[in-house]
Amino acid sequence: MSHVERIEEGLARAREAIRRAIQRRNYSSEKEETFIPRGDVYRNPYAFHQSHIEMEKRFKIWAYREGDQPLMHDGPSNDIYAIEGQFMDEIESGKSQFLARHPDEANAFYIPMSLTRVVHFIYEPPHYHGKWIPRLVTDYINFVADKYPYWNRSKGADHFLVSCHDWAPDVSALKPDLYKHFIRALCNANTSERFHPIRDISIPEINIPRGKLGPPHLDQPPNKRPILAFFAGGAHGYVRSVLFKYWKEKDDEVQVFERLPRNRNYSKSMGDSKFCLCPSGYEVASPRIVEAIAAGCVPMIICDHYSLPFSDVLDWSKFSIYITSDKIPEIKKILKAVPTETYLEMQKRVKQVQRHFAINRPARPYDMLHMILHSVWLRRLNVRLPS
C-alpha cells in the first residue's frame, strides 16, 4: 500500500475500535491502562477512553522544520500565553512519542509558528497593521505547500496551529478560502469572531509562573470553604466592568476585588471559596478557569460567545456554572439556589477533571498537552485523504 493508504487504514481501524467501545461500554488495549475515564464529566467516557488509546497507538505529527527563530520553533513558556511555547517545545524537543520520523508517516502536520513572538517582534504600538499575522502565516503555508505535497492533498484539513494570543483568530482573515479546512487551536475561542467549534479547537489559557508548570493544586475540603464566591483581577473589558458595577467590594459572600487587599493571598482565597468567578477580559478566555479547577473551586464562567476547552469530551455543565454577562446582577441568587448536594457533587467533579488541565513535562496521558493533541486527533479522524 501507499503511505496514504497505510495511514487511512490505521485511522479506519481506530474509528472501528471507538465504535465497538461505545457499543460494548468497555475498552480494548494492548497495554495495562493506568487511568480509566468514568463518570458524568465525560460526554461519552467509553468513546473518549478508546479514542485516547488509539491516539497513543497511531497518532504521528510532523512538525515542519522550515523557518527560523524567533518567529518559528520558539514560543513563550511562561505567563498567560505559555501554552503556545509549552506545546511547541513538547512536540519539537524530539522526545514526544507522537513525533513522526518522516512526513510520509504523519497523520497531521504542525505549523510551528509562535504568533506571540510575531506580535512581539513585528508589532510596534500604535502602528499595528492587522494584516501582519495572516500575511506571515499565509507566506509560510504557501512555502511548505509548494515544497511538499501534504497541504495540497488535504487542502489543509490535517494541518494545525496552536496559539493563545488574543489576535490568533486573525490568521484566516486575509484568505478565508485557504483556511477553510485548517485546524486552529486557540485560547481566544470566540464564536462571534469566526471560531468554528467543529473544525477549530478551544484550548485553555493558563498563566505559568517562572520555574513552575501552573497554579498550585489545593485540596481544601468543601466544609472549609467559607466564601461563597471570589474574584480578584483587573478591569479588562466590558464583562468585568459590569461585574465591578454590581459586586466590587459590595458583598461579604460574593467577594469581588479589582485589587486584592494586602492581607489576602490570591491562591488561598480561591482555595477558601466554593465558587470562583471567571469573567472574560478583553477576550473570552481567562486563566482563572484553570486556576479555579486547580484550587478545587467550582468555576462560574461569565462570558458571551465562548466555546469552552475540550468540549468534545468534557460536559462542562457537570462541574461548572456558565452565565452570560446579562446575568451578572443575579450571581448571588443563582449561587444561593444551588442545592448543597449539587455543589458537593460539582466540587468532586472539579477534582476529577484536574488532571486534564495540568501541564507535565514531559507530557503524560490525559494531561492538558495530551488533551490538545486528542482534540487534533478527533478532527483528523473526521478527514479521509484521497488515495
C-alpha positions in Angstrom: 0.0 0.0 0.0 1.0 3.6 -0.4 1.8 5.8 2.6 -1.6 7.4 2.4 -3.4 4.1 2.2 -1.5 2.8 5.3 -2.4 5.9 7.2 -6.0 5.8 6.2 -6.3 2.1 7.1 -4.9 2.8 10.6 -7.4 5.6 11.1 -10.3 3.3 9.9 -9.2 0.7 12.5 -9.3 3.4 15.1 -12.8 4.6 14.2 -14.0 1.0 14.3 -12.4 0.4 17.8 -14.1 3.5 19.1 -17.5 2.4 17.7 -17.0 -1.0 19.4 -16.1 0.6 22.7 -19.3 2.7 22.6 -21.4 -0.3 21.8 -19.8 -2.6 24.4 -19.3 0.1 27.0 -15.8 -1.2 27.5 -12.3 -0.7 26.1 -9.7 -2.8 24.4 -6.0 -2.1 24.8 -2.7 -3.8 24.2 -1.3 -2.5 27.5 -2.4 -2.0 31.1 -4.4 1.2 31.4 -3.4 3.3 34.4 -6.4 5.6 34.1 -9.9 4.8 33.0 -12.2 7.8 32.4 -15.6 7.3 34.0 -18.4 9.5 35.2 -20.8 12.3 34.1 -18.0 14.8 33.5 -17.4 13.0 30.1 -19.9 13.2 27.3 -19.1 9.5 26.5 -16.3 8.1 28.7 -16.1 4.9 26.6 -15.6 6.8 23.4 -13.0 9.1 25.0 -11.0 6.3 26.6 -10.8 4.2 23.4 -10.1 7.3 21.3 -7.2 8.2 23.6 -5.9 4.6 23.5 -6.0 4.7 19.7 -4.3 8.1 19.6 -1.4 6.8 21.7 -1.1 3.9 19.4 -1.4 5.6 16.0 -1.1 9.4 16.0 2.0 10.8 14.4 2.7 14.5 13.8 5.2 16.1 11.5 6.4 19.5 12.7 7.6 21.4 9.6 11.3 22.3 10.1 11.4 25.3 7.8 11.7 28.8 9.3 14.0 30.4 11.8 13.7 31.6 15.4 12.4 33.8 16.9 9.2 33.6 14.9 9.4 29.9 14.3 10.3 27.0 16.6 10.2 29.1 19.7 7.4 30.4 21.9 6.7 31.7 25.4 6.8 29.1 28.1 5.7 31.5 30.9 2.8 33.9 31.6 -0.6 33.8 30.0 0.4 32.7 26.5 2.6 30.0 27.9 0.6 27.0 26.5 1.8 28.1 23.0 5.5 27.6 23.9 5.0 24.6 26.1 3.2 22.7 23.3 5.8 23.7 20.7 8.7 22.6 22.9 7.0 19.3 23.8 6.5 18.5 20.1 9.8 19.8 18.8 12.0 18.5 21.7 12.4 15.2 19.8 11.2 13.3 22.9 7.4 13.1 22.1 6.0 9.7 21.2 3.8 11.5 18.7 6.6 13.0 16.6 6.8 11.4 13.2 10.3 10.3 11.9 9.3 11.3 8.3 6.4 13.3 7.0 5.1 10.3 4.9 4.2 8.6 8.2 2.4 11.6 9.7 -1.3 11.8 10.3 -1.2 15.5 11.0 1.1 18.5 10.3 2.1 21.2 12.8 2.8 24.7 11.8 5.5 25.7 14.4 4.9 29.4 14.3 4.5 31.5 17.5 2.0 34.3 17.0 3.0 35.7 20.3 6.6 36.0 19.0 5.3 37.5 15.8 3.4 40.2 17.7 6.4 40.9 19.9 8.9 41.3 17.1 6.7 42.8 14.4 4.1 44.8 16.2 5.1 48.3 17.2 2.4 50.3 19.1 0.4 52.2 18.0 1.1 51.2 14.4 -0.1 47.6 14.4 -1.2 46.6 10.9 -4.0 44.0 11.1 -2.6 42.0 8.1 0.8 41.2 9.5 -0.2 38.0 11.2 -2.2 36.5 8.3 0.4 37.5 5.8 3.2 35.8 7.7 1.3 32.6 8.3 0.0 32.5 4.7 3.5 33.0 3.3 4.7 30.1 5.4 1.9 27.8 4.3 2.4 28.8 0.7 6.1 27.9 1.1 5.6 24.4 2.5 2.7 23.8 0.1 5.0 24.5 -2.8 7.8 22.3 -1.3 5.7 19.3 -0.1 2.5 17.6 -1.3 0.8 17.4 2.2 -1.1 20.6 2.3 -2.5 20.3 -1.2 -3.7 16.7 -0.9 -5.9 17.6 2.1 -6.4 21.3 1.4 -5.0 21.9 4.9 -7.5 19.7 6.8 -4.8 17.7 8.5 -2.7 20.8 9.3 -2.9 22.8 12.6 -1.5 25.7 14.5 -1.6 26.3 18.3 -1.7 29.8 19.6 -3.0 31.5 22.7 -2.5 35.1 21.7 -5.6 37.3 21.5 -5.0 38.1 17.8 -4.6 34.5 16.8 -8.1 34.3 15.1 -6.8 36.9 12.6 -4.8 34.1 11.0 -7.5 33.3 8.5 -8.8 36.8 7.9 -6.8 37.6 4.8 -7.6 34.5 2.7 -10.5 32.6 4.4 -10.8 30.2 1.5 -7.2 29.0 2.0 -8.0 28.2 5.7 -11.4 26.7 5.1 -10.3 23.3 6.4 -7.3 24.3 8.5 -7.3 23.5 12.3 -6.7 26.4 14.6 -6.2 25.6 18.3 -6.9 28.8 20.0 -7.4 30.2 23.5 -9.5 33.0 22.1 -12.3 30.7 21.1 -15.0 33.3 20.4 -17.8 32.0 18.2 -18.8 35.6 17.3 -15.3 36.1 15.8 -15.1 33.3 13.2 -14.3 30.5 15.7 -15.8 27.2 14.4 -16.1 24.6 17.1 -16.4 21.6 14.7 -13.2 22.5 12.9 -11.3 24.7 15.4 -10.1 23.7 18.9 -10.6 25.7 22.1 -7.6 25.3 24.4 -7.3 26.5 28.0 -5.5 29.7 28.8 -3.0 29.1 31.7 -0.8 31.5 33.5 2.5 29.7 34.2 4.8 31.4 36.7 8.6 31.2 36.0 10.0 28.0 37.5 6.6 26.3 37.7 4.2 24.5 35.4 0.9 26.1 36.5 -1.1 27.3 39.5 -0.9 25.4 42.9 -3.3 22.5 43.4 -5.2 22.9 46.6 -7.1 20.2 48.4 -9.3 22.2 50.8 -12.4 20.2 51.6 -15.9 21.8 50.9 -16.6 22.3 54.6 -13.5 24.6 54.9 -14.5 26.9 52.1 -16.4 29.8 53.9 -16.5 32.2 50.9 -19.5 31.7 48.6 -17.8 33.3 45.5 -14.5 35.1 44.8 -12.8 37.1 42.1 -9.8 39.5 42.0 -8.4 41.0 38.8 -8.0 44.0 36.6 -10.9 45.9 34.9 -10.3 44.5 31.5 -13.2 44.6 29.1 -17.0 45.0 29.2 -17.8 41.9 31.2 -15.6 42.9 34.1 -16.8 46.5 34.1 -20.4 45.2 34.6 -19.1 42.7 37.3 -17.5 45.6 39.2 -20.5 47.8 38.9 -22.7 45.3 40.7 -20.3 43.5 43.0 -16.9 45.2 43.6 -16.4 45.2 47.4 -20.1 45.3 48.0 -20.9 41.9 49.5 -19.3 39.7 52.1 -20.4 36.5 50.4 -19.7 37.4 46.8 -16.2 38.9 47.2 -15.1 40.8 44.2 -11.9 42.9 44.1 -10.1 44.9 41.5 -7.1 45.0 43.7 -6.8 42.3 46.4 -6.1 43.7 49.9 -2.5 43.3 51.1 -3.6 41.0 53.9 -5.2 38.5 51.4 -3.5 35.7 49.5 -4.9 35.2 46.0 -4.4 31.4 45.8 -5.6 30.9 49.4 -8.7 33.0 48.7 -9.6 30.7 45.8 -9.0 27.6 48.0 -11.3 29.1 50.6 -14.1 29.7 48.1 -16.9 27.4 47.0 -17.3 29.1 43.6 -14.7 31.1 41.7 -15.9 33.8 39.3 -14.2 33.6 35.9 -15.2 36.6 33.9 -13.8 37.1 30.4 -11.4 40.1 29.9 -10.9 41.9 26.6 -11.2 38.4 25.1 -13.3 35.4 26.0 -10.6 33.2 27.6 -9.4 33.6 31.1 -6.6 31.8 33.0 -8.9 31.9 36.1 -10.8 28.8 34.8 -7.6 26.7 35.1 -6.8 28.4 38.4 -10.2 27.6 39.8 -10.0 24.0 38.8 -6.5 23.7 40.3 -7.9 25.2 43.5 -10.8 22.7 43.7 -13.2 25.7 43.3 -16.3 25.3 41.1 -15.9 27.8 38.2 -18.7 30.2 37.5 -17.8 31.2 33.9 -19.1 34.6 32.9 -18.8 35.1 29.2 -20.6 35.6 25.9 -19.9 33.5 22.8 -17.2 31.3 24.4 -16.6 27.8 23.2 -15.2 26.0 26.3 -12.0 24.0 26.1 -12.2 20.3 25.3 -16.0 20.4 24.9 -15.8 17.4 22.5 -15.0 15.3 25.5 -16.0 17.2 28.7 -19.5 18.1 29.8 -18.9 21.4 31.5 -22.4 21.6 32.9 -21.5 18.9 35.4 -18.6 20.8 37.0 -19.1 24.5 36.3 -21.8 27.1 36.0 -21.9 29.2 32.8 -23.7 32.5 32.7 -23.8 35.3 30.1 -23.0 38.9 31.0 -26.6 40.0 31.3 -27.0 37.6 34.3 -24.2 39.3 36.4 -26.7 41.1 38.7 -28.2 37.7 39.6 -24.9 36.0 40.6 -25.7 35.7 44.3 -29.2 34.5 43.6 -28.0 31.9 41.1 -25.3 30.5 43.5 -27.6 30.5 46.5 -30.1 28.4 44.6 -27.6 25.6 44.0 -28.5 22.8 46.5 -25.8 21.7 48.8 -25.8 18.1 47.4 -25.4 19.5 43.8 -22.5 21.7 44.9 -20.7 18.8 46.6 -21.1 16.7 43.5 -19.8 19.5 41.3 -16.8 20.1 43.5 -16.0 16.4 43.4 -16.1 16.5 39.6 -13.8 19.6 39.6 -11.3 17.4 41.4 -11.9 14.7 38.9 -11.0 16.9 35.8 -7.9 18.5 37.4 -5.6 16.0 35.5 -7.0 17.3 32.2 -5.9 20.9 33.0 -2.5 20.2 34.4 0.8 20.6 32.4 3.5 18.0 32.7 6.9 18.0 31.0 7.2 15.5 29.5 3.5 15.3 28.9 1.5 12.5 30.5 -1.6 10.7 29.2 -4.8 12.7 29.7 -3.0 15.9 30.8 -3.5 19.3 29.1 -1.0 18.7 26.3 -2.4 15.3 25.6 -5.9 16.8 25.6 -4.9 19.3 23.0 -3.3 16.5 20.9 -6.5 14.5 21.4 -8.6 17.4 20.1 -6.4 17.5 16.9 -6.7 13.7 16.7 -10.5 13.8 16.8 -10.6 16.3 13.9 -8.1 14.2 12.0 -10.5 11.2 12.4 -13.1 13.2 10.5 -10.9 13.6 7.4 -10.3 11.0 4.7 -7.5 11.6 2.3 -7.8 10.5 -1.3 -5.7 7.5 -2.3 
